[in-house]
Amino acid sequence: MNANSSTPSIPDIMTANTYYWSPSGSASGRRSNEARRNGEVARFIAANQAALDKAGIVIDFSYSESCHNVYKRCPITCNGKRSNITAVRKAMGL
């Protein structure tokens, strides 16, 4: 998310392909990464809640790291039906 931009943008982690990512080597680093990534998306959702609610969009994001893998889920539903990031972009006017 670009902090200098006046228009809100979707956090990069929501569209990133994390398949080849490596987790942090220490447990504290993994927990720090989890808190940072989940916080980015939580702040984005909170800042744009009105637009998302108006469009009927629900984002259920989760990010975690184990000793060997990085796990990211970002299921998006629009009016109860499975959707993708395009629905969020349209709701935000991006």
C-alpha positions as CSV (number, residue, x, y, z in Angstrom):
1,M,0.0,0.0,0.0
2,N,1.5,3.3,-1.0
3,A,1.4,5.7,1.9
4,N,2.0,8.8,-0.2
5,S,-0.9,8.2,-2.5
6,S,-4.2,10.0,-1.8
7,T,-6.3,7.2,-3.3
8,P,-6.4,4.0,-1.3
9,S,-4.7,1.0,-2.9
10,I,-5.0,-2.7,-2.3
11,P,-2.2,-4.1,-0.2
12,D,0.4,-6.0,-2.2
13,I,0.1,-9.1,0.0
14,M,-3.6,-9.6,-1.1
15,T,-2.5,-10.2,-4.7
16,A,1.0,-11.7,-4.1
17,N,1.9,-15.3,-5.1
18,T,3.5,-16.6,-1.9
19,Y,4.1,-20.2,-3.2
20,Y,7.9,-19.7,-3.5
21,W,8.3,-17.5,-0.4
22,S,10.5,-18.7,2.5
23,P,9.5,-18.1,6.1
24,S,11.7,-16.2,8.5
25,G,14.4,-18.3,10.2
26,S,13.3,-17.4,13.8
27,A,10.0,-17.8,15.5
28,S,9.9,-14.2,16.5
29,G,10.5,-13.2,12.9
30,R,7.7,-15.4,11.7
31,R,5.3,-13.9,14.3
32,S,6.4,-10.4,13.3
33,N,5.7,-11.1,9.6
34,E,2.3,-12.6,10.5
35,A,1.4,-9.5,12.6
36,R,2.6,-7.1,9.9
37,R,0.8,-8.8,6.9
38,N,-2.4,-9.4,8.8
39,G,-2.3,-5.8,10.1
40,E,-1.9,-4.4,6.6
41,V,-5.0,-6.1,5.4
42,A,-7.0,-5.3,8.6
43,R,-6.2,-1.6,8.2
44,F,-7.2,-1.7,4.6
45,I,-10.5,-3.3,5.3
46,A,-11.3,-1.0,8.2
47,A,-10.4,2.1,6.1
48,N,-12.7,1.0,3.3
49,Q,-15.4,-0.8,5.2
50,A,-18.2,1.5,3.9
51,A,-17.4,0.9,0.2
52,L,-17.0,-2.9,0.8
53,D,-20.2,-3.1,2.7
54,K,-22.1,-1.2,0.0
55,A,-20.9,-3.6,-2.6
56,G,-21.6,-6.6,-0.4
57,I,-17.9,-7.7,-0.3
58,V,-16.5,-9.8,2.5
59,I,-12.7,-10.4,2.7
60,D,-11.5,-13.2,5.0
61,F,-7.7,-12.8,4.8
62,S,-5.2,-14.9,6.8
63,Y,-1.4,-15.1,6.6
64,S,0.8,-17.5,8.6
65,E,4.3,-18.9,8.6
66,S,5.5,-22.3,9.8
67,C,9.1,-23.5,10.1
68,H,9.1,-24.5,6.4
69,N,6.1,-22.9,4.6
70,V,4.2,-19.6,4.1
71,Y,0.5,-19.9,4.1
72,K,-1.8,-17.2,2.7
73,R,-5.6,-17.3,2.1
74,C,-7.7,-14.5,0.8
75,P,-11.2,-15.7,0.0
76,I,-13.4,-12.9,-1.2
77,T,-17.2,-13.1,-1.4
78,C,-19.5,-10.7,-3.1
79,N,-23.2,-11.0,-2.0
80,G,-22.5,-14.5,-0.7
81,K,-20.9,-15.8,-3.9
82,R,-17.2,-16.5,-4.4
83,S,-15.4,-13.7,-6.1
84,N,-11.9,-12.4,-6.7
85,I,-9.8,-9.2,-6.2
86,T,-11.5,-7.6,-9.2
87,A,-14.7,-7.1,-7.2
88,V,-12.7,-5.2,-4.6
89,R,-11.1,-3.0,-7.3
90,K,-14.5,-2.2,-8.7
91,A,-15.9,-1.4,-5.3
92,M,-13.0,0.9,-4.6
93,G,-13.2,2.5,-8.0
94,L,-9.6,1.5,-8.9
